[in-house]
């Protein structure tokens, strides 16, 4: 196993919570990238706020 592989696997697990990422529905790569940012935004906001819910 590679040293930091778990970080990537954990991130993919977080993205996998959003059903939209289960298939490749987007035609435009920029739209797909934007959806990833929207999906990860709540996690980043919780970390900035310092709450664990």
Beta strands, then each sheet from edge to edge (+ up, - down):
end
